[in-house]
Amino acid sequence: MNLEEYFARTGYKGSLEKQDLETLTDIFQHHIRAVPFENLSIHCGEKITLELEHVYNKIVQRKRGGWCMENNQLLGWVLKRLGYDVSFLGAHVFNPHQNTYATIMTHLLVKVVIDDKAYIVDGGFGVSYQMWQPMELVSGKDQPQAPGVFRFTEKNAIWYLEKMRRKQYIPNQSFSNSDLLEKKECRKVYMFSLEPRTVEDFSFQCTYLQTSPDSLFTKKSICTLQTTNGFRALIGWTLTEATYNYKENMDLVEFITLEDEEVEKILKEKFNITLDRKLVPINIKGPYTI
């Protein structure tokens, strides 16, 4: 495992000497535009494991993506190697269908401290809830970014992330009522405490999420990638391409439905992913919005 190979994977060619916010942001943006948030292993008969060497091999050498426990673990390793003050946190993801937060901690986050200021760096959420810049860990402050306005609020030592989105323009009206579309303009994302976590704290969750019939990740095959002006996502057979600020205070969201034989071609063309095993797409209706 070496940093040069990782940076070749993400295309980052900037400074490795400065441990400042500007450098962190640049490294982070290269990661989210090169490494998809995806769970395709589950639907290819592969097991997802959290050993760092396995994650490195999968994302860097095999040019795959991963979910939060893979993406953020790798990102945390890179930042530590560069000399940043890094720790892991654990979050409970909001379920919009049940209007409540998950009871188990399933989301791994990275906290980075620069000049006594704490930032959350999360490269493992995907679609429109993927932050594009490290977020300052401060309560009640709107933090506008290209995807929308993010905000942390803190109450009784628990931190909450929410996001305000723009209006959406959907040319293909047959998708205007899709359960993939978020209807609320302000959406809760997850909650977390500042208790430091280790990757081992997620071993049960890693198994549960890829095996339980109640898990979102067994119900949907997901691959999403950030672009320079939005994101693209393949969920089951539905390809979504979003362009932020397509018009004033409006995002363009384009949907098409793929045929089985088009899926692998789109994964290669749009996400730069070539799978070793046959993907079985799936999209059971459930709590996942873009």
Summary of the structure (lengths in Angstrom):
residues: 290
radius of gyration: 17.9
end to end distance: 33.4
largest distance: 51.9
contacts: 924
relative contact order: 0.16
helix: 30%
strand: 32%
